[in-house]
């Protein structure tokens, strides 16, 4: 199943252009539609944003897309396996551990945290996840997510000079076995994927993660403060 979600009747209004209240309503719609698809028999649901033709956008009016698939997508399956491997070897959640170790790669603190991953695939790549461990987006409190996502997208737009981007939401599949932690990944498309990336499946990223995080923090609307140690 494939759904197109139009978040505003106004042409050109991106997610971050909405106020926190309006964006909360949009995220609540995401949550409800994912719940409907998983309850209807889908094995997994993936919500995505393609912004800009270079990022795969085919419709000019800003929108999101929800794909409900009869199988768990390979990337999500790989994540689920990695969660299990980490838990078996170290105990706990690999994403919680990644957030706690972000250090200078941290961009936003609070109930929803944002950080640049240690091994990004795209310059300025940004992840968001709830600070409290939670596997299923269907049970998410979307109000703090709206505030964090709006600020993160504004920062990304400023730091990348409005570059095209892709965004996707990963949440637990309908039949979750083991651990998981739902999250959003934002991938600015400031460079192109070329032959080595395609031929080797190894990302070449020239922007240091700490430098990318610093640029994103500087572009955040309002002051950024680190949580006290």
N, C-alpha and C positions, 0 to 999 in steps of 0.2 A: 504494500500500500504506500502511496505517495501523497503527501498533503503539502500545499503551499499556504503559508501563514503570512498574511499581509498585516503588519503591525500598526499601520497608520493609513488613513485615506489621503493624506497629504503627500504628494509626489516629492521625493528627495529627502524625506525625514528618515534618518538612520536611527538605530536603536538608542545611541547615546544622545540623540537630539530630544528624546522623550524625557519628561521629568521622572523622578523616582516613582511617583505614584502610578503614572501611566506605564512605565516599564515593568513595575510589579504586576500589573494586570496582564501584560504580554507574557511574562514568565509564568504566571499562573495558567495562562492558556497553554503554553508549552507543556507544563506539568500535567494538565488535564488530558491533552491529546496523546501524550505518551502513555498515560494510564489507560486510556480507551484502547489504544492499539495493542498494548501488552495483554490487557484483559480479553481482547478479541482473538487471541491466538498467535500473535507475532512472537517470535523467539527473542527479538531485540528491536530496539528503536534508536535511531541515530538522528539527531537534529543538527542541521548544518546551515551556515550562511556563506554564500559566495558574493563578495562585494567587488565589483569591477570586472570588466571583460577578461582581464588577464588572470583573474581568479576563478573564471568559469561562469560568471553571471550571464544569463541569457535574457532576463527581464530587467527593464530599466527601473521599475518601481521597487524600492527596497522591500525585502521579504525574507522569510526563512523557509526551509523545507524540512519536512519530517519523513524519514524513510523507515517503514516497518518491514522487517525482513523475516522470512521463514527459517533462517539460520542465523547463528551468531556470526557477525562479520569477522574475518580473520584477524584484523587488528585488535578488536575487542577481545577475541579469544586469546591472543597473545598476552594482552594485559592481564586477563584473568589468571592465566598460567603464571605470570610473573608475580602477581600478588600471592599466589599459593607458594611459589618457590621462596620468596622472601620470608613469608610467615614461617615456613618449615625450617628455614636456616637461621633466621635471626629473631623470629617472633615479632608480632605487631604488623603494622601496615606500611608498605613501601611508600605510599604517597604521603602519609603522615610524617614518615622519616625524612622524605624529600623536603617537605615544607619546613620542618624544624631545622634542617641543615642549610637552608637557603642563604642565610647570612647577607652578604652584600648583593645577592641576587633577588632579595625581597623587594617587592614593589608596593604592596598594600598589606596592612595588618588589620585584624578585626575578626568578626565571626566568619567572614569569607576572605580568604587570603589570596594574594596574587604574587607570582614570582616568575622569574626567567629560569627555565630548567638548566641544569648543569651541562647537559649535552643537547643544545637546541638544534633543530633541523632547519630553522629559518632565522635570519637576523631579526632580533626583537621578538622572538616567539614568547608568548606569555601564557601561563596556566593559572586558572582560578579554581579553588575548591573550598568547601566548608572546613573551618578549623576543627570542628567536632566531627569525628569519623562518622560517615554516613554512606551507605552503599547505593541507595535508591533515590533518584531524583523525584520520584512520585511522592516521597515523604518530605521533600525539602521545604524549608521556610524561605520563600522567594523574596521577601522584602529586603533582607540584608544583601542578597545576591544582586538585586536591582541596583542598589547604591554602589556596590563594588564594581559591577560590570559596566555601568555607565561611566564611572571614573576611569576604569581601565581602557575602555574603548576611546574615550576622549584623549587620554595620554598616548595611546597607540597612534591615533590619527595625527596628533601634533608631532610626535617623535619620528614618524615615518613620512611626514609631509603628505598625508592623505593617500598613502599607497593602497593598492588593492589588498584585500585580505580574505582569508578563509577562517571560519570559526566552526567548531563542532562541540557538541555535548555528548559525553560518554557516561552512561548510567548502567546499572546492573541489568543483565538480561532477565527475562521472565522467570527462568529457572536458575537462580543463582545458587551455585554450590561453591562454598569457600568465601574468601574475603573480597571486598572491592571498596572503592571510594570514588563516588561520582565527581566529575570535574569538567571544566570547559577549557579548551585549548584555542588560542588565538594565534594565527599564523600570518603575519604581514608578508606580502609578496613583493619585497623590494628587489629581489634578484630572481633570476630564472633557474629552473632545474635543467641541468645540462647533461652531457654524455656520461661523465663519471658517476654522477648521482644515479642516473638510470642504469648504467652498466654494472655498478658495484653496490648500489643501495647503501652508500656511505655519503652522508651530508657534508658539504663543504660550506662552512659559515665563517666569514671573515670578521664578524663583530663579536668581541669578547662578551660573555654573558653578564659579567659585572658592569661593563660599560653600557650594555643595552639596558640593564635595570636602572642604572643611574640616569640615563636619558629619559626613561619612562617615569621615574620618580619626579624628575624636574618638570615634566609635562603634565603631572597630575593637577586637576583643579583643586585648589585648597592646599593646605599644608599637609605634609606627610610626616608622621612621627613613628619612630620605632617603638615597639612594645618594651617597657622596662625589663631589664634582665632579671 
